[in-house]
């Protein structure tokens, strides 16, 4: 498997390469492209790769500008701190959409999906059905909680926070009801849409749960919520810009 990476942050690109190597040691990397302009020039002359991992927001624009100018026939996995571009991603050869900070489980599942979709043993109709099912999960009106023997549907607009604490994932509603679930944050992430922002590895937050934001030192932000919570939630400087864009766009 030959992989092309489009990512303008060196640390993120290196992390992605290392994770991919761990979950799929047999892959080879074609190149790491760091800008819209560089990617357009490269892709006009090269097509010898099987899969693209691409960030969305690059220093000189977003990656959709690349795919508008260059016809791409291979699948794309989008790895980004933004989740408002999900619909565009699945209109542009997207087979998966991973929110940063990504981890080995997410990357491995994305590669497994690629292998399933491109396997000659997989019926073409089955591929379309599976991809449709994955995409549909992202636009459901109700969030499904699995806890012990129960299946609990909750309207997305009722959910204020989803968080991980002591290896247990809980959902807090705007009415301060707390539901525990057997699901992982990665499994939950597949159901969420752009109303939610992944603050860090511990928290997803609904846009309406943000009352206001206080600036801290070193470009960090402190969230003030519309619900009571005994834990402070801060935004790192790495997610500062992405979070502000999310606040403006949702």
JOTAGI-V512093 format. One record per residue. N is the residue number from 1. RES is the residue in three letters. SS is DSSP state (~ for helix, > for strand, _ for the rest). PHI is phi in radians with two decimals (* if undefined). PSI is psi in radians with two decimals (999 if undefined). Layout:
BEGIN
n,res,ss,phi,psi
N,RES,SS,PHI,PSI
N,RES,SS,PHI,PSI
END
This chain:
BEGIN
n,res,ss,phi,psi
1,UNK,_,*,2.23
2,UNK,>,-1.89,2.17
3,UNK,>,-2.03,2.37
4,UNK,>,-1.92,2.38
5,UNK,>,-2.04,2.34
6,UNK,>,-2.05,1.89
7,UNK,_,-2.80,2.23
8,UNK,_,-1.66,-0.10
9,UNK,_,-1.78,2.08
10,UNK,~,-1.02,-0.75
11,UNK,~,-1.11,-0.80
12,UNK,~,-1.11,-0.72
13,UNK,~,-1.12,-0.78
14,UNK,~,-1.12,-0.72
15,UNK,~,-1.07,-0.75
16,UNK,~,-1.10,-0.79
17,UNK,~,-1.04,-0.79
18,UNK,~,-1.12,-0.73
19,UNK,~,-1.15,-0.77
20,UNK,~,-1.07,-0.74
21,UNK,~,-1.05,-0.65
22,UNK,~,-1.23,-0.75
23,UNK,~,-1.47,-0.37
24,UNK,_,-2.54,1.38
25,UNK,_,-1.06,-0.35
26,UNK,_,-1.49,-0.05
27,UNK,_,-1.26,2.75
28,UNK,>,-2.17,2.55
29,UNK,>,-1.84,2.20
30,UNK,>,-1.35,-0.86
31,UNK,>,-3.03,2.77
32,UNK,>,-1.96,2.02
33,UNK,>,-1.73,2.46
34,UNK,_,-2.04,0.05
35,UNK,_,-2.70,2.88
36,UNK,~,-1.07,-0.86
37,UNK,~,-1.07,-0.78
38,UNK,~,-1.10,-0.72
39,UNK,~,-1.16,-0.71
40,UNK,~,-1.08,-0.82
41,UNK,~,-1.08,-0.75
42,UNK,~,-1.17,-0.81
43,UNK,~,-1.24,-0.41
44,UNK,~,-1.21,-0.40
45,UNK,~,-1.95,-0.19
46,UNK,_,-2.35,2.45
47,UNK,_,-2.54,0.26
48,UNK,_,-1.54,1.14
49,UNK,_,-2.67,2.83
50,UNK,_,-1.86,-0.48
51,UNK,>,-2.63,2.48
52,UNK,>,-2.00,2.30
53,UNK,>,-1.83,2.10
54,UNK,>,-2.31,2.31
55,UNK,_,-1.25,2.77
56,UNK,_,-1.67,-0.92
57,UNK,>,-1.56,1.89
58,UNK,>,-1.85,2.96
59,UNK,_,-1.09,-0.53
60,UNK,_,-1.96,0.34
61,UNK,>,2.56,-2.87
62,UNK,>,-1.98,2.79
63,UNK,_,-1.15,-0.37
64,UNK,~,-1.12,-0.43
65,UNK,~,-1.12,-0.58
66,UNK,~,-1.12,-0.88
67,UNK,~,-1.35,-0.22
68,UNK,~,-1.32,-0.51
69,UNK,~,-1.70,-0.40
70,UNK,_,-2.19,2.22
71,UNK,_,-1.33,2.14
72,UNK,_,-2.00,2.29
73,UNK,_,-1.85,-0.18
74,UNK,_,-1.59,2.76
75,UNK,>,-1.17,2.73
76,UNK,>,-2.26,2.35
77,UNK,>,-1.88,2.12
78,UNK,>,-1.63,2.19
79,UNK,>,-2.07,1.95
80,UNK,>,-2.67,2.77
81,UNK,_,-1.51,-0.11
82,UNK,_,-1.80,2.50
83,UNK,_,-2.11,0.12
84,UNK,_,-1.45,-0.11
85,UNK,_,-1.72,0.24
86,UNK,~,-1.02,-0.76
87,UNK,~,-1.10,-0.79
88,UNK,~,-1.06,-0.64
89,UNK,~,-1.07,-0.74
90,UNK,~,-1.42,-0.10
91,UNK,~,-1.56,-0.13
92,UNK,_,-2.16,1.05
93,UNK,_,1.04,0.26
94,UNK,>,-1.28,2.31
95,UNK,>,-1.97,-0.23
96,UNK,>,-2.79,2.77
97,UNK,>,-2.45,1.86
98,UNK,>,-1.95,2.17
99,UNK,>,-1.51,2.34
100,UNK,_,-1.24,2.65
101,UNK,_,-1.30,2.19
102,UNK,_,-1.45,2.87
103,UNK,_,-2.41,3.10
104,UNK,~,-1.09,-0.63
105,UNK,~,-1.12,-0.79
106,UNK,~,-1.11,-0.78
107,UNK,~,-1.13,-0.74
108,UNK,~,-1.09,-0.72
109,UNK,~,-1.13,-0.66
110,UNK,~,-1.12,-0.75
111,UNK,~,-1.17,-0.69
112,UNK,~,-1.09,-0.68
113,UNK,~,-1.12,-0.75
114,UNK,~,-1.02,-0.81
115,UNK,~,-1.14,-0.64
116,UNK,~,-1.16,-0.77
117,UNK,~,-1.21,-0.51
118,UNK,~,-1.77,-0.01
119,UNK,_,-1.22,2.31
120,UNK,_,-1.17,-0.31
121,UNK,_,-1.43,-0.20
122,UNK,_,-1.58,2.16
123,UNK,_,-1.08,2.41
124,UNK,~,-1.04,-0.71
125,UNK,~,-1.12,-0.70
126,UNK,~,-1.06,-0.67
127,UNK,~,-1.06,-0.79
128,UNK,~,-1.14,-0.74
129,UNK,~,-1.09,-0.79
130,UNK,~,-1.11,-0.72
131,UNK,~,-1.18,-0.69
132,UNK,~,-1.09,-0.72
133,UNK,~,-1.08,-0.77
134,UNK,~,-1.09,-0.74
135,UNK,~,-1.24,-0.63
136,UNK,~,-1.13,-0.62
137,UNK,~,-0.98,-0.47
138,UNK,_,-1.39,-0.19
139,UNK,_,-2.12,0.25
140,UNK,_,-1.12,2.57
141,UNK,_,-1.40,-0.45
142,UNK,>,-2.05,2.43
143,UNK,>,-1.59,2.34
144,UNK,>,-1.83,2.14
145,UNK,>,-1.80,2.25
146,UNK,>,-1.88,2.05
147,UNK,>,-2.45,2.02
148,UNK,_,0.95,-2.08
149,UNK,_,-1.69,0.10
150,UNK,>,-1.79,2.59
151,UNK,>,-2.12,2.05
152,UNK,>,-2.08,2.00
153,UNK,>,-1.51,2.34
154,UNK,>,-2.31,2.30
155,UNK,>,-1.07,2.39
156,UNK,~,-0.97,-0.64
157,UNK,~,-1.26,-0.14
158,UNK,~,-1.59,-0.22
159,UNK,>,-1.57,2.15
160,UNK,>,-1.63,-0.80
161,UNK,>,-2.46,2.61
162,UNK,>,-2.26,2.20
163,UNK,>,-2.53,2.76
164,UNK,>,-1.93,2.24
165,UNK,>,-2.55,2.20
166,UNK,_,0.91,0.76
167,UNK,_,1.15,0.29
168,UNK,>,-2.08,2.26
169,UNK,>,-1.63,2.27
170,UNK,>,-2.22,2.66
171,UNK,>,-2.05,2.23
172,UNK,>,-1.94,2.26
173,UNK,>,-1.60,2.97
174,UNK,_,-1.19,-0.24
175,UNK,_,-1.63,0.20
176,UNK,_,1.10,0.48
177,UNK,_,-1.49,2.48
178,UNK,>,-2.06,2.22
179,UNK,>,-2.09,2.30
180,UNK,>,-1.66,2.65
181,UNK,>,-2.44,2.66
182,UNK,_,-1.41,-0.16
183,UNK,_,-1.33,2.72
184,UNK,_,-1.54,2.87
185,UNK,~,-1.09,-0.58
186,UNK,~,-1.17,-0.67
187,UNK,~,-1.20,-0.70
188,UNK,~,-1.14,-0.68
189,UNK,~,-0.99,-0.54
190,UNK,_,-1.19,-0.34
191,UNK,_,-1.60,-0.30
192,UNK,_,-1.47,2.70
193,UNK,_,-2.07,-2.87
194,UNK,_,-1.32,0.05
195,UNK,_,-1.26,-0.26
196,UNK,>,-1.99,2.51
197,UNK,>,-2.14,2.31
198,UNK,>,-1.50,1.82
199,UNK,_,-1.17,-0.74
200,UNK,_,-2.85,-2.88
201,UNK,_,-1.22,-0.15
202,UNK,_,-1.85,-0.55
203,UNK,>,-2.20,2.39
204,UNK,>,-1.94,2.45
205,UNK,>,-2.28,2.43
206,UNK,>,-1.40,2.53
207,UNK,~,-0.98,-0.69
208,UNK,~,-1.30,-0.17
209,UNK,~,-1.43,-0.18
210,UNK,>,-1.56,1.91
211,UNK,>,-1.37,-0.94
212,UNK,>,-2.84,3.12
213,UNK,>,-2.32,2.37
214,UNK,>,-1.88,2.44
215,UNK,>,-1.43,2.37
216,UNK,_,-1.97,-3.13
217,UNK,~,-1.20,2.81
218,UNK,~,1.03,0.63
219,UNK,~,1.07,0.45
220,UNK,_,-1.61,2.76
221,UNK,>,-2.16,2.51
222,UNK,>,-1.92,2.18
223,UNK,>,-1.48,2.31
224,UNK,>,-1.86,2.13
225,UNK,>,-1.76,2.82
226,UNK,_,-1.49,-0.09
227,UNK,_,-2.14,2.81
228,UNK,_,-1.37,2.39
229,UNK,_,-2.65,2.36
230,UNK,_,-1.53,0.13
231,UNK,_,-2.13,2.32
232,UNK,_,-1.31,2.44
233,UNK,_,-2.03,2.12
234,UNK,>,-2.06,2.68
235,UNK,>,-1.83,2.21
236,UNK,_,-1.26,2.85
237,UNK,_,-1.13,-0.47
238,UNK,_,-1.18,-0.52
239,UNK,_,-1.80,0.06
240,UNK,~,-0.92,-0.98
241,UNK,~,-1.15,-0.74
242,UNK,~,-1.09,-0.71
243,UNK,~,-1.14,-0.76
244,UNK,~,-1.12,-0.68
245,UNK,~,-1.09,-0.72
246,UNK,~,-1.09,-0.77
247,UNK,~,-1.03,-0.67
248,UNK,~,-1.28,-0.54
249,UNK,~,-1.66,-0.32
250,UNK,_,-1.71,999
END
